[in-house]
Amino acid sequence: MKLLVVRHAIAEERDVFAKTGLTDDLRPLTTRGRERMELGARGLVSIAGKLDVLATSPFTRAAETASILAAAFGDLNPVPLGALEPGGDYEQLASWLKALGADQRAAIVGHEPHLSGFVSRLLGSRGSLVQLKKGSACLLTVAPSVGVGSGVLRWALTPSQLRRLGKDED
């Protein structure tokens, strides 16, 4: 399986949003975050190719990021997945991925430090081997077991690198 891991784009500041009285799961992307992710998504399409499935944390900022990716990749409907929420269950996420099948090209959108913890686990480490900035992505090849040490990191790109790739596609 090819697994594209994407951290949500720049969202409203937590402290400022908290003053609205709404819960953090409803915190949206900023206009700047949306615009930057649209360009970064074009860069992702240029290097990641086709996707078969796209799952996202149900939190607004991740779901909005997933919608941007779905539009860029075309023909995708993001699937909300509770295992991608902050502090979500790694075993549930691994089981969901395993059920997709070994020939799939999947993408997941979520939050830090949850995503880097999951990626590090796939790479065989309990420590954090990667750190994903807002709007960044990495690609792994994952064995059918989707267990500890079953992944190989193919690349990891920062948001600015993805945007540069997106500009090259103009």
SULJO-V321298 format. One line per field, one symbol per residue. phi: phi as a letter, one per 20 degrees, with the letter a starting at -180 (. if undefined). burial: # if it has 9 or more other C-alpha atoms within 8 Angstrom, else .. Layout:
phi = ???
burial = ???
This chain:
phi = .ecedcegffdgfgfffgffnefffefefegfffffffffffffgfdemfdebcdbgffgfffffffffgffemmcdgdfcgfefgmfeffffffffgffofeeddcccbceegffffffffenceeeeccdfgnebbccecfgfldgmedcfeaccfgfffffffffef
burial = ############....##...#...#####..##.###########.#..#.#####################..#.#.##.####.#....###.##..#..#########.############..#...#.###########.#.######..####..######...
